[in-house]
Amino acid sequence: MIIYCIGGLGADERVFQFIDFQCEAKFIKWIEPANGEALENYANRLKSQIDVTKEFAILGVSFGGLVAIELSKLLKPQLLILISSVESHRQLPKALVAIGRIGFLKIIPRALIKPPKFLLHFLFGAKDRELLSEIIDDTDPSFIKWALHQMLIWENELIEVNLLRIHGTNDKLIPLKGEAHMIKKGGHFMIVDNAIEIAKLINPIVNNFKNNYPEDLKVITFKRFNWIVYTSELEGRYFVSYYYESGFFQGDVIIELSKKEIENIQIDKEKFLGKQSKEMSKDFKKFSAERNLDDFQNFVNTKKLIDEYHQG
């Protein structure tokens, strides 16, 4: 599965740099909106950046969540992920919506559309203030003005695709309304500040949609009653099967490695596998619940691959 990521209010892929996705991630590039362009028309022009011939998810942060929703209406992704955003206009702060209805934004000069940084740091609850400041500086004021206007006049009631919504309990900009997976003490900039917690919520759900294992899998490392490492040269993916035994349980836990884990296993296989095996043993239930690929055995002939490994 490919996750297409959309930042908020002109933010680029920098806000996703700390998310350790366990699948391919691509980043939607903002384009300049036409004068007075409606959000649904804007989304229609963005959709060419998404390959619908493969399984895909759309992830939107803040204002990017609204864009993600409009794209989901057009493209029907397998999964829609909203972070620090809303699924209905009714979840937006009423005071802000009222400002949008009376057209207050139209009279604010372009040069004054960016609030003082100290105020933005407070509203976003940002720990990484330097990165937030860089993104604000790089965002076109005209785009901000257009996006804020579209956000405040936007209307949506229902979402008709699989939805994962993640929201911080300390979000001052868009306080949580409705149901969501909550990040305790998470602010509006939690996509950066709470990246590890967010990845732990996203990756298991994305993994449930994966049933397209590579056809060129081969075993590259085998240690009886410890682990088996499978890799795909064509797709650059790695899978590890750990043998685990505790009490009455005996069996395999099979996971797909993230990009960072692939880098580590390529540096030193034995060291990486030993360390991860110990981590799994410390909290087997949690590790298995978050990462085990239950359907791996249904799609991969492990006995055949192990035999080929021994013969080769």
C-alpha positions in Angstrom: 0.0 0.0 0.0 1.1 3.6 -0.8 0.2 6.4 1.6 -0.2 9.8 0.0 0.5 12.5 2.6 -0.8 16.0 2.6 0.5 18.6 5.1 -1.4 21.5 6.5 -1.7 25.0 5.1 1.1 24.7 2.6 3.3 22.6 4.8 5.5 20.2 2.7 7.0 16.8 3.4 9.1 18.1 6.3 6.3 17.5 8.7 6.4 13.8 7.9 10.1 13.3 8.3 9.8 11.7 11.8 7.1 9.2 10.9 8.5 5.8 10.4 6.0 4.4 7.9 6.1 0.6 7.3 5.0 1.1 3.7 5.8 3.4 0.8 4.9 7.0 1.5 4.6 9.8 -1.2 4.0 13.4 -0.6 1.4 15.5 -2.4 2.8 18.7 -3.8 0.7 21.8 -3.3 -0.3 23.8 -6.4 -1.3 27.4 -6.7 -5.0 27.8 -6.3 -6.9 29.7 -9.0 -8.6 33.0 -8.0 -11.7 32.1 -5.9 -11.2 28.4 -6.6 -13.4 26.1 -4.5 -11.8 23.3 -2.4 -13.4 20.5 -4.4 -12.1 21.9 -7.7 -8.7 22.3 -6.2 -8.7 18.6 -5.0 -9.8 17.6 -8.5 -6.6 19.1 -9.9 -4.4 17.4 -7.2 -5.8 13.9 -7.9 -3.4 13.4 -10.9 -0.6 12.9 -8.3 -2.2 9.7 -7.0 -1.8 6.3 -8.7 -5.2 4.6 -8.3 -4.1 1.3 -9.9 -2.4 0.3 -6.7 -3.8 0.0 -3.1 -3.5 3.4 -1.5 -4.3 5.5 1.5 -4.6 9.3 1.8 -3.3 11.0 4.9 -4.1 14.6 5.7 -2.9 16.9 8.5 -5.0 19.9 9.6 -6.2 21.7 6.5 -4.7 18.8 4.5 -7.3 16.6 6.1 -10.0 18.6 4.4 -8.2 18.2 1.1 -7.8 14.5 1.8 -11.5 14.1 2.4 -12.3 15.9 -0.9 -9.8 13.6 -2.7 -11.4 10.5 -1.0 -14.8 11.5 -2.5 -13.2 11.4 -6.0 -10.8 8.4 -5.7 -12.2 6.1 -3.0 -8.9 5.1 -1.2 -8.7 1.9 0.9 -8.0 4.1 3.9 -8.4 7.8 4.9 -6.2 9.0 7.7 -6.9 12.4 9.4 -4.4 13.9 11.9 -5.2 17.0 13.9 -8.1 17.6 11.5 -11.9 17.2 11.3 -14.3 14.9 9.4 -17.2 17.3 9.5 -17.5 21.1 9.4 -19.4 20.8 12.6 -16.2 19.8 14.4 -14.5 23.1 13.5 -14.4 25.8 16.2 -17.7 27.8 16.0 -16.0 31.1 16.5 -13.7 30.5 13.5 -16.5 29.4 11.3 -18.5 32.5 12.2 -15.5 34.6 11.1 -15.5 32.8 7.8 -19.2 33.3 7.3 -19.1 37.0 7.6 -16.1 37.3 5.2 -13.7 38.8 7.7 -10.7 37.2 6.1 -11.3 39.1 2.9 -10.5 42.5 4.5 -7.2 41.3 6.1 -4.2 42.5 4.0 -2.0 39.7 2.6 1.0 41.0 4.5 -0.9 40.6 7.9 -2.3 37.1 7.3 0.5 35.4 9.2 0.0 35.9 13.0 3.1 36.6 15.2 5.2 33.5 15.7 4.9 33.5 19.5 1.1 33.2 19.1 1.5 30.4 16.5 3.9 28.5 18.7 1.3 28.7 21.5 -1.6 27.7 19.3 0.3 24.8 17.7 1.7 23.7 21.0 5.0 23.1 19.1 8.0 21.6 20.8 10.0 21.8 17.6 9.5 25.6 17.2 12.4 25.9 14.8 10.8 23.6 12.2 7.4 25.2 12.6 8.9 28.7 12.1 10.7 27.5 8.9 7.5 26.1 7.5 5.5 29.3 8.3 8.3 31.4 6.7 8.2 29.3 3.5 4.4 29.4 3.1 2.9 31.9 0.6 0.6 34.3 2.5 -1.8 34.2 -0.5 -2.1 30.5 -0.1 -2.7 30.8 3.6 -5.5 33.3 3.0 -7.1 31.1 0.4 -6.8 27.9 2.5 -8.2 29.6 5.7 -11.2 30.9 3.7 -11.9 27.5 2.2 -11.6 25.8 5.6 -14.1 28.2 7.2 -16.7 27.8 4.5 -16.2 24.1 4.0 -19.1 21.7 4.5 -19.0 18.0 4.9 -21.2 15.5 6.9 -20.2 11.9 6.0 -17.1 10.0 5.1 -17.8 6.9 3.1 -14.4 5.2 3.2 -12.4 3.5 6.0 -11.3 6.2 8.4 -8.6 6.5 11.0 -8.7 9.8 12.8 -5.9 10.8 15.3 -6.2 13.9 17.4 -4.3 15.4 20.3 -6.0 16.1 23.6 -4.2 19.5 23.9 -4.9 20.8 20.4 -5.6 24.5 20.9 -6.1 25.4 17.3 -8.7 22.7 16.5 -9.9 21.2 19.8 -11.1 17.6 19.6 -14.7 17.1 18.9 -16.2 13.7 18.0 -14.5 10.3 18.0 -10.7 9.8 17.4 -7.7 7.9 18.6 -6.3 10.3 21.2 -2.7 11.3 21.7 -2.4 12.4 25.3 -1.0 16.0 25.6 -0.7 16.1 21.8 -0.9 19.6 20.3 -1.7 20.7 16.8 1.9 20.1 15.7 1.9 16.5 17.0 2.7 15.1 13.5 6.2 16.2 14.4 6.2 16.2 18.2 4.5 12.9 18.7 5.6 11.1 15.5 6.5 7.8 17.3 3.0 7.5 18.9 1.3 8.3 15.6 3.3 5.8 13.7 2.3 3.1 16.2 -1.4 3.8 15.4 -1.0 4.0 11.6 1.3 1.1 10.9 -0.8 -1.8 12.3 -3.9 -0.6 10.4 -2.0 -0.1 7.2 -0.5 -3.6 7.6 -4.0 -5.1 7.8 -4.6 -3.9 4.2 -1.5 -5.6 2.9 -2.0 -8.9 1.1 0.3 -8.2 -1.9 3.5 -9.9 -0.9 6.3 -9.7 -3.4 6.6 -12.7 -5.8 10.4 -12.6 -5.8 10.8 -13.2 -2.1 13.8 -15.3 -1.0 15.4 -16.3 2.3 18.7 -14.6 3.0 19.3 -15.5 6.7 18.1 -18.6 8.5 18.7 -19.5 12.2 16.7 -22.5 13.4 14.4 -21.7 16.3 15.4 -18.0 16.1 14.6 -16.2 12.9 14.2 -16.3 9.1 14.8 -13.2 7.0 13.0 -12.8 3.6 13.7 -10.0 1.1 12.5 -8.8 -2.2 15.1 -7.3 -4.5 12.5 -5.8 -6.8 10.5 -4.0 -4.2 13.3 -3.5 -1.6 11.1 -5.0 1.2 12.3 -7.2 4.2 10.3 -9.6 6.3 11.4 -11.3 9.5 9.9 -14.4 11.1 10.8 -14.7 14.7 10.2 -18.0 16.5 8.8 -17.4 20.0 8.2 -19.8 22.8 6.6 -19.0 26.1 4.5 -21.2 28.3 1.9 -22.9 26.1 2.7 -20.7 23.1 4.9 -21.9 20.4 4.9 -20.2 17.0 6.1 -17.5 14.6 5.7 -13.8 14.7 6.2 -12.3 11.2 6.8 -8.6 10.7 7.7 -6.3 7.8 10.7 -4.0 8.5 10.5 -0.3 8.3 12.9 1.8 6.2 15.1 2.5 9.3 15.1 -1.1 10.3 16.2 -2.2 6.8 19.1 0.2 7.1 20.1 -1.4 10.4 19.8 -5.0 9.2 21.9 -4.2 6.2 24.7 -2.9 8.5 24.8 -5.8 10.9 22.2 -8.6 10.6 23.1 -10.6 13.7 23.2 -7.5 16.0 19.9 -6.1 14.6 18.0 -9.4 14.8 19.3 -10.2 18.3 18.3 -6.8 19.6 14.8 -6.9 18.0 14.3 -10.5 19.2 15.0 -9.4 22.8 12.6 -6.4 22.4 9.9 -8.8 21.3 10.5 -11.1 24.2 10.1 -8.3 26.7 6.5 -7.6 25.6 5.5 -10.3 23.2 1.7 -9.6 23.4 2.1 -5.9 22.5 4.8 -6.6 19.8 2.6 -9.3 18.2 -0.6 -7.2 18.3 1.1 -4.2 16.7 3.2 -5.9 14.0 2.4 -9.6 13.3 1.4 -10.3 9.7 -1.3 -13.0 10.3 -1.8 -13.6 6.6 1.8 -14.0 5.6 1.7 -17.8 5.6 -1.4 -17.8 3.3 0.5 -16.0 0.6 4.1 -17.1 1.0 5.4 -20.7 0.6 7.9 -20.5 3.4 9.0 -24.2 3.2 9.9 -23.8 -0.5 11.9 -20.7 0.2 13.8 -22.3 3.1 14.6 -25.3 0.9 15.9 -23.1 -1.8 18.0 -21.2 0.7 19.7 -24.5 1.9 20.2 -25.7 -1.7 21.7 -22.4 -2.8 
